[in-house]
């Protein structure tokens, strides 16, 4: 599949417009030639993109397009068939230690007999080490993370007693407690009430302004267009990669979602021809 290039018709590579990365720094995330096969099926093929500090990227595509698979490959949770992944210029374990990850809410074991604070502290296991006691710096990191998601007052509450929105905020705090350079968000707004969505969206934008790199998968196309600094359209490979303002033509959206020009979704997005 040939990627849409918004710069010229001569190149087959997708357009990538970054937010002014300093020349002396590596990208927060660099994915090169990523290919993944699962169950005998090619899930990702030659996926290439970079994400710099200060960017808030929406990874967008239909169900089965490879969004979650891309995140899991970056985390090292699944083995890639081809390609290389670098975080802050590093690969392997050194790269993954710089990543904060917010999984889909149903993936966490909410029946564990632990408190909100203890749940957030699990985000620092890589720093604390297994079977070691947390230090003062770990408790400070957990407290700061809970404060950022407005959950400090519930630090001692069992996680099993939380509402869906509260649980999502705890997962975000768990990722932030690591002080990550790169934050990966897998469908963070699914099933949330509007106030929680607004709180988290504001936080994610603040984090990008604080020089963090934020990568989010989402099905909220309208929200992504208005709130993300870049959009990466994916359907097993990258179809287009650019700021939302550069994705106002319907072609890339039609190819990504395999829809016709008459589909009302395009009018909703404001990209109808």
C-alpha positions as CSV (number, residue, x, y, z in Angstrom):
1,X,0.0,0.0,0.0
2,X,1.4,3.4,-1.0
3,X,1.3,6.1,1.6
4,X,-0.1,9.5,0.8
5,X,2.6,12.1,0.6
6,X,1.4,15.6,1.2
7,X,4.7,17.3,0.2
8,X,5.1,16.2,-3.4
9,X,4.0,13.5,-5.8
10,X,7.5,12.1,-6.3
11,X,8.0,10.4,-3.0
12,X,6.1,7.3,-1.8
13,X,6.9,8.0,1.9
14,X,4.2,9.6,4.1
15,X,4.4,13.3,5.0
16,X,5.9,13.9,8.4
17,X,5.8,17.4,9.9
18,X,7.3,17.6,13.3
19,X,7.1,20.3,16.0
20,X,10.6,21.6,15.9
21,X,12.8,18.9,17.3
22,X,16.2,20.2,18.5
23,X,18.8,18.9,16.1
24,X,21.1,17.6,18.8
25,X,18.4,15.4,20.3
26,X,17.1,12.0,19.0
27,X,13.4,11.6,18.5
28,X,11.4,10.5,21.5
29,X,10.2,7.6,19.4
30,X,11.4,6.3,16.0
31,X,9.7,3.4,14.3
32,X,11.5,2.1,11.2
33,X,10.3,-0.6,8.9
34,X,8.1,-2.3,11.5
35,X,6.4,-5.5,10.5
36,X,4.4,-7.8,12.7
37,X,2.7,-11.1,11.9
38,X,0.2,-12.6,14.3
39,X,-1.6,-15.9,13.7
40,X,-0.2,-16.2,10.2
41,X,-1.6,-12.8,9.2
42,X,0.4,-9.7,8.4
43,X,-0.9,-7.2,11.0
44,X,1.7,-4.4,10.3
45,X,3.8,-3.9,7.2
46,X,6.7,-1.4,6.9
47,X,5.4,1.0,9.5
48,X,7.6,4.1,9.7
49,X,7.1,7.2,11.8
50,X,8.8,9.4,14.4
51,X,7.5,11.3,17.4
52,X,9.3,14.1,19.0
53,X,9.1,15.6,22.4
54,X,6.4,18.2,22.6
55,X,4.1,16.4,20.2
56,X,0.7,14.9,20.9
57,X,0.0,12.4,18.1
58,X,-3.2,10.6,17.4
59,X,-2.8,7.1,15.9
60,X,-6.0,6.6,14.0
61,X,-7.4,3.8,11.9
62,X,-10.3,1.3,11.7
63,X,-10.6,-1.8,13.9
64,X,-7.9,-4.3,13.0
65,X,-5.7,-1.6,11.5
66,X,-2.8,-2.3,13.9
67,X,-3.1,0.6,16.4
68,X,-2.8,-1.4,19.6
69,X,-0.4,-3.8,17.9
70,X,1.9,-0.8,17.2
71,X,1.8,0.2,20.8
72,X,2.5,-3.3,22.0
73,X,5.4,-3.6,19.6
74,X,6.9,-0.4,21.0
75,X,6.5,-1.8,24.5
76,X,8.2,-5.1,23.5
77,X,5.1,-7.1,24.4
78,X,5.0,-8.7,21.0
79,X,7.8,-9.7,18.7
80,X,8.2,-7.8,15.5
81,X,9.1,-9.6,12.2
82,X,11.0,-6.7,10.8
83,X,12.1,-3.2,11.7
84,X,13.6,-1.3,14.6
85,X,12.1,0.8,17.4
86,X,14.1,3.5,19.3
87,X,13.1,5.5,22.3
88,X,15.3,8.5,22.9
89,X,17.8,6.9,20.6
90,X,17.9,3.6,22.6
91,X,16.6,0.1,21.8
92,X,15.6,-2.9,23.9
93,X,15.2,-2.7,27.7
94,X,16.9,0.7,27.9
95,X,14.3,2.1,25.6
96,X,11.3,0.6,27.4
97,X,12.4,2.1,30.8
98,X,11.5,5.6,29.4
99,X,8.0,4.7,28.5
100,X,4.8,5.3,30.5
101,X,1.9,3.1,29.3
102,X,-1.8,3.5,29.8
103,X,-3.5,0.3,28.7
104,X,-7.2,-0.1,27.9
105,X,-9.1,-0.1,31.2
106,X,-10.4,-3.7,31.0
107,X,-6.8,-5.0,30.8
108,X,-6.0,-4.2,34.4
109,X,-6.8,-6.6,37.3
110,X,-9.2,-4.4,39.3
111,X,-10.0,-7.1,41.7
112,X,-6.5,-7.0,43.3
113,X,-6.7,-6.2,47.0
114,X,-4.6,-3.0,46.8
115,X,-5.2,0.7,47.3
116,X,-5.1,3.5,44.8
117,X,-1.6,4.5,46.0
118,X,-0.3,1.0,45.7
119,X,-1.7,0.7,42.2
120,X,0.1,3.8,41.1
121,X,3.3,2.6,42.8
122,X,3.3,-0.5,40.5
123,X,4.2,1.9,37.7
124,X,7.6,2.4,39.4
125,X,8.5,-1.3,39.7
126,X,11.2,-0.9,37.0
127,X,12.8,1.8,39.2
128,X,12.1,0.2,42.6
129,X,13.0,-3.4,41.6
130,X,11.0,-6.5,42.5
131,X,10.6,-7.4,46.2
132,X,12.2,-4.1,47.3
133,X,10.6,-1.5,49.5
134,X,9.7,1.8,47.9
135,X,11.8,4.8,49.0
136,X,10.7,8.3,49.8
137,X,11.3,9.3,46.2
138,X,8.9,6.7,45.0
139,X,6.1,7.8,47.4
140,X,6.7,11.4,46.2
141,X,6.4,10.4,42.6
142,X,3.1,8.5,43.3
143,X,1.7,11.4,45.2
144,X,2.6,13.9,42.5
145,X,1.0,11.7,39.8
146,X,-2.2,11.3,41.8
147,X,-2.3,15.0,42.3
148,X,-2.1,15.6,38.5
149,X,-5.2,13.4,38.0
150,X,-7.1,14.9,41.0
151,X,-7.1,11.6,42.9
152,X,-5.0,12.4,46.0
153,X,-8.0,12.3,48.3
154,X,-8.6,8.7,47.3
155,X,-5.1,7.4,47.7
156,X,-6.1,4.9,50.4
157,X,-9.2,3.6,48.8
158,X,-9.3,0.0,47.4
159,X,-9.1,0.2,43.6
160,X,-12.0,-2.3,43.3
161,X,-14.3,0.4,44.7
162,X,-13.5,3.0,42.0
163,X,-15.8,4.1,39.2
164,X,-14.7,3.7,35.6
165,X,-13.5,7.3,35.3
166,X,-11.6,7.1,38.5
167,X,-10.0,3.9,37.4
168,X,-8.8,5.5,34.2
169,X,-7.3,8.4,36.1
170,X,-5.4,5.9,38.3
171,X,-4.0,4.2,35.2
172,X,-2.8,7.6,33.9
173,X,-1.2,8.3,37.3
174,X,0.4,4.9,37.3
175,X,2.1,5.8,34.0
176,X,3.1,9.3,35.1
177,X,4.7,8.0,38.3
178,X,7.6,6.8,36.2
179,X,8.4,10.3,34.9
180,X,8.3,9.0,31.3
181,X,9.8,10.7,28.2
182,X,7.2,8.9,26.1
183,X,3.6,8.3,27.1
184,X,1.6,5.7,25.2
185,X,-2.2,5.9,25.6
186,X,-4.4,3.0,24.2
187,X,-8.0,4.3,23.8
188,X,-7.9,6.4,27.0
189,X,-11.3,8.0,26.5
190,X,-13.4,4.9,25.9
191,X,-16.5,4.8,28.2
192,X,-15.6,7.9,30.1
193,X,-18.0,10.7,31.1
194,X,-17.4,14.1,29.6
195,X,-15.8,15.8,32.7
196,X,-13.2,13.0,33.0
197,X,-12.5,13.2,29.2
198,X,-11.9,16.9,29.5
199,X,-9.7,16.6,32.6
200,X,-7.5,13.9,30.9
201,X,-7.3,15.7,27.6
202,X,-6.2,18.9,29.3
203,X,-3.5,16.9,31.1
204,X,-2.2,15.2,28.0
205,X,-1.9,18.5,26.3
206,X,-0.1,19.9,29.3
207,X,2.3,17.0,29.2
208,X,3.2,17.6,25.6
209,X,3.8,21.3,26.4
210,X,6.1,20.1,29.1
211,X,8.3,18.4,26.4
212,X,6.8,14.9,26.7
213,X,6.0,12.9,23.7
214,X,2.4,11.6,23.7
215,X,1.1,8.9,21.4
216,X,-2.6,8.1,21.6
217,X,-4.8,5.5,19.8
218,X,-8.4,6.7,19.6
219,X,-11.7,6.2,17.7
220,X,-12.7,9.7,18.4
221,X,-11.8,11.2,15.0
222,X,-13.4,14.6,15.6
223,X,-11.7,15.0,18.9
224,X,-8.3,14.0,17.5
225,X,-8.6,16.5,14.7
226,X,-9.2,19.3,17.1
227,X,-6.9,18.4,19.9
228,X,-3.8,16.5,18.6
229,X,-0.8,18.3,17.1
230,X,-0.3,15.4,14.6
231,X,-2.4,12.6,13.2
232,X,-1.0,9.3,11.9
233,X,-3.5,7.4,9.8
234,X,-2.8,3.7,9.8
235,X,-4.3,0.6,8.1
236,X,-1.6,-2.0,8.5
237,X,0.9,0.6,7.2
238,X,1.0,4.4,7.5
239,X,-1.3,6.0,5.1
240,X,-0.6,9.6,6.1
241,X,1.2,11.5,8.8
242,X,0.8,15.2,9.2
243,X,-0.8,18.0,11.3
244,X,-4.6,17.9,11.2
245,X,-4.7,21.1,9.1
246,X,-2.8,19.2,6.3
247,X,-5.3,16.4,6.2
248,X,-8.3,18.2,4.9
249,X,-8.6,16.3,1.7
250,X,-10.7,13.1,1.7
251,X,-8.3,10.7,-0.1
252,X,-6.2,9.7,2.9
253,X,-9.3,9.1,5.1
254,X,-11.0,7.1,2.4
255,X,-8.0,4.8,2.0
256,X,-7.5,4.5,5.7
257,X,-11.1,3.5,6.6
258,X,-11.8,2.0,3.2
259,X,-14.9,4.1,2.6
260,X,-16.4,6.0,-0.3
261,X,-16.4,9.7,-0.9
262,X,-20.1,9.8,-0.2
263,X,-19.7,8.5,3.4
264,X,-21.1,11.0,5.9
265,X,-18.1,10.5,8.2
266,X,-16.1,12.6,5.8
267,X,-18.6,15.5,6.2
268,X,-18.5,15.2,9.9
269,X,-14.7,15.5,9.8
270,X,-14.9,18.5,7.5
271,X,-12.9,16.7,4.8
272,X,-15.5,16.0,2.2
273,X,-14.6,16.8,-1.3
